[in-house]
Amino acid sequence: MRVSTGDDATLAGDEARASDRAPHQGWLLPGAPLGRYTVLSRLGAGGMGVVYAAYDAELDRKVALKLLRPSPGVLDESRDREHRLLKQEAQALAKLAHPNVITIHDVGEHEGHVFLAMEFVDGQTLGRWLAQPRPHDWREILAIFGHAGEGLRAAHEAGLIHRDFKPDNVMVGKDGRVRVMDFGLALSAAVLDETADTTGTVGTPAYMAPEQIMGGALDARSDQFSFCVALWEALHGTRPFSGDDLFELADNVEHARIQAPSRPGGAPGWVRRVLVTGLEADPARRHPSMDALLQALRRDPSRARRRLAGALTVLALAGGSWGVMAWSEARAIAACEIESHAIEAEWTSERRTAVERAILAHDVTFAQETWDRLAPALDAYAEE
């Protein structure tokens, strides 16, 4: 059985189409009251809840309501856990105030079921945006994901780990603003450190980091892995790793068996190298943080080349001694930037590990000492 991608709820979309779907046991009909809100239509359903468009009469605004899906036959302790997860989402989002994170308005209960009131986003999920017939340029995709990455970065800075980042958990509003949503699986880093049973296999397997698949300890670098899987898929038309089950998927990640892109040439080589680092099986070999990853994705070497071309134009137009000085300065800056990217491409984590292994492979007592002294010098040289 192929690993499922899941189909989580969306906060906005074609309401007419959503309301035309056949009713399901437990779904609320338009006009039904939900606390102080009035249901307008059903927007979608995920593994954990149903999302409705609703009207808030007190504040005269439209909102999105996420109601925990009624689950007949579920044991009380399981139902309590689900309620706790949804309340956890509310608490997680309440800590965040960022333009790229969905805004929470309220949390309450309706006939024994927890609901979450959020801002209504007039738009579509990132997954639907990517599926549009109009092809998206790699720079456009990179820009959209950059905004989503800023939302994740803000969550990490607040001590939260999303644990289920994927295109269907990102909204692209008609206003162009990107918002990360569905923090139902989010946990604080402190809880993950202290409570072993919160690191279980939850989330969407196809986007999970290997440590998440295996139920290991998680941190912000686990979200980074999911982000890189989603961005790789958006750029290349296929996810980097395949697998008929969780174990095969984890094995392919562990041995870096990256699939061939279904859309060759979907992104330049420097973008792929940045993503490959974020897709490392070992979290320690990924980018140190989401901020570091986002910065790497903004360093487009072609900008340095354009600057060099601009310097040529300056020389042609200006002429004389001033033109020569301007050309020399611009050429020096551009050459430095180009060389910087060349060093980054060569002194990768893979190359560093290969050098380390080669040195330690020698059966001499001072091999480890040699590497311990050499590694900082090489890193410092590359950084300088």
Steps between C-alpha positions, in 0.01 A plus 500: 500500500638837399562747782202732533537875466190574705229754422478762770245771540520829318385830644365643177412402149197447282219507756235417247682185397563405863134541598388281209675195641285230654434554871685281748399389845599767750545781247318823575261649246498867394323710763595274790624681812848427633556700815460864402560413135261403219613237250500619138647202315742212534843575357676169543589212727824353622603205707426686821225751435245663273546863396206734442458854381300680766372844596596671825204724583671666797788637293322497161761293320543175316716236666615144445393249765685174552279253685637171626341233286253288699639146517238239590642214703816683603605433859470787744877518552557524121236770472660689786836478324349640179341784696833570663672514159254757365531712813874463459470650151318799646763550767781461247355758264419736783874532560559616144430837342653482154365591154591154369318305772122457515336720767293336772191678636334267746480145638192337653281192520179400324298203628813346647720571197779754494505764226758756393407836343761638259531777247323424175746505212354569159730290288621145452748255643854500370433151366217631282707802399775268378247286312374790289522444123720807467864393556683682778854624449752364753560852632126543563487167685807592701343831601174337618688237699724771641195664662381164635850439633483830687184373671682183606798704615270711718349184650845364578604824665190469720621154601247312284549213257227458238555125429268496196623758249381432145341700213146425621581666832591832339250755374566741211257787532362698208678793658829316434573436868616151595398348832606175666207328669385178667720499807292216646812285535724783617685448825737712700864399488495468880216246488682301231811491715321396816227262383600192307153400383447830313764409242295225340427459131250779436476715191499426128751220424605622154629826648635366830861516608649154564524565875126573498421182306697294748342671802823668607569836661397800289609860475471791257722318249220243459277777363791607279509153345123512428536847350778381267294197391207727413717754316686227309164355392374843392811566290557154351154348474577208730607454859868429561439162665257220416386199698224241500491515879652696785803276532590518131451876507727535805761272339506710182549813709773335706695403186424825313323325210351810340257442212561648160288814447191459284563855377872521416641849528236606753756689706865602468772286653571734790138468621520120482821503704337712770204262515717187506662629817156552655409142400787337688396195703711619791348820647848618602599521131203715399499879510537626859157666490212609275659845493825353363306303238301805390815710474662231283196499271530878455865487386446483125843485328346640182462836679877523525529431128243771426699741714809419298310562177378830645859597568582446133215735408632762742841480337358530150285801587722689740844466351809681635663452837174507698355226282812286549479541880128415504565198281787380722293527817193331353713224349670436834167478685345273238808278483498466879132397502551249220801349678297484822233289332766281342648427844153425640443255215830323570525502880166328562410282796549195276851611398589584861384156617697329223821680604440411863448133419810490282717639780352279771538194278879509559605263774704748697446630851505866401234475224218634719723775639598599146136530392404690815767760420447506124117521486466840673773644278328382180161625619646836593674530163178423310305746712759775454 
